[in-house]
């Protein structure tokens, strides 16, 4: 079968899930609604399963350096939005002292 796809043969994209934290206690905060704002831009910051977690995702990029640069920008956007609300952003496999059953889905 002959395919006639447009664009580069392969692309790369990166997704990260980030925790929304209280800046004083570093507890998880259910603040995804305020992080998104009234009119959230598509493709920048997205909700995840729990209200204390957000997702950032690059667009499909032609190579790793391009995806990496976009990821750095998205991390800064999430950090700046969080700080404007008196919050912080954390990245780890799981929150070190929060209990998953205490989080709102």
Long-range contacts (C-beta under 8 A, 24 or more apart in sequence): 8-62, 11-60, 11-61, 11-62, 12-60, 12-61, 12-62, 12-63, 12-64, 12-67, 13-57, 13-58, 13-59, 13-60, 13-61, 13-67, 14-57, 14-58, 14-67, 14-68, 14-70, 14-71, 15-55, 15-56, 15-57, 15-58, 16-55, 16-56, 16-57, 16-71, 16-74, 16-75, 16-91, 17-48, 17-53, 17-54, 17-55, 18-53, 18-54, 18-55, 18-56, 18-75, 18-78, 18-89, 18-90, 18-91, 19-52, 19-53, 19-89, 19-90, 19-91, 19-92, 19-95, 20-52, 20-53, 20-54, 20-82, 20-87, 20-89, 21-82, 21-87, 21-88, 21-89, 21-90, 22-87, 22-88, 23-83, 23-86, 23-87, 23-88, 26-88, 26-90, 27-98, 28-52, 28-95, 28-98, 28-103, 29-87, 30-103, 30-104, 31-85, 31-87, 34-85, 35-78, 35-81, 35-82, 35-85, 35-87, 37-81, 44-74, 44-77, 45-74, 45-77, 45-78, 45-81, 49-105, 50-100, 50-103, 50-104, 50-105, 51-103, 51-104, 51-105, 52-98, 52-103, 52-104, 54-78
